[in-house]
Amino acid sequence: MGQARGERVEAAQTLAEQIEALLKSGSQPADGRSAKEIVSELTEKYGRLEEQQHELTEFDAIGLDEERLVTLQKGIQRFAALARFG
């Protein structure tokens, strides 16, 4: 079970890094995606991250720090607002 726990922690870290990268590059997408598509991807990834965090809690494993989660969530909300009105 230790390996599964480690894999879940790594998966949560990877999702958080992907979200952070999207938030950084999302304001100037080079791949032609619309802001709406990026918001959809951010939302999907954050939902998966929340699931990972929940699973880690069930295994009594330490996941992402709460402050990082809040920062990611606020970043996504800010990006979505800018996409809507931008």
N, C-alpha and C positions, 0 to 999 in steps of 0.2 A: 504493500500500500504506500510505502515511502516514495517509490518511484512515481506512482500515479499522482501523489501529492505534489512532488517536484515538477512534474509535467504540467499540472494545473497552475501552479505558481508561475511557471515560465510562460504558459499560454496567456495568462492574465497580463503579465508584463509586456508580452508581444502586442496584445490588443491595445494596451495603453499607449505603447510607442507608435503604433499605426494611427491611432486617433490623433496623437500629438503631431505626427508628420502631416496628416491631412489638414489639421487646423493651420499649420504653418504654410503649407503650399496651396491650400484651398482658396485663398483670396486671389490667387493668380494661377488658375489651373492651366497647365501646359498641355494637357491631353485632350482638350476640347470639351470636357464635361461641364455641364451647367452647374450652377451653385445648388440648384434643387437636387441634382443627382448626388452631389457631394454631401448635402445635408442628409439625404436618405442613407448613404453609406455610413456616415458618422453615427446616425441613429441606430442602424443595424449593429455596428461594431460595439457601441456602448451597451446595447441590450445584451449582447453576448458577454461583454465584460461583467455586467451585473450578474449574469448567470454563473460565470466563473467565480466571482466573489462569493456568491451564495454557496456554491459547492465547497469552496475553501473553508468557509465558516463551518459547514457540516463536518469537515475533516479536522476541525480545530487547527487549521493551518493559517498562517499569517499571509494575507493577500496584500493588495495594494493599500497604501496608507490612505486614510479617509480624506486628508487634505488634497492628495493628488486626484482622487475621484471627484471631489467637489470642483477642483480646478478644471478638470476635463469637462464636467457637466456644464459649468458656466461658459467655457469656451465654445462648446457646441451650441448652447442657447444664444450666445452672442453672434456666432457665425450664422445661425438660422435667421436671427432677426435682421442682420445685415443683408443676407440673401433675399429676404422677403421685401425689404425696402430699398435695396441697392440697385 
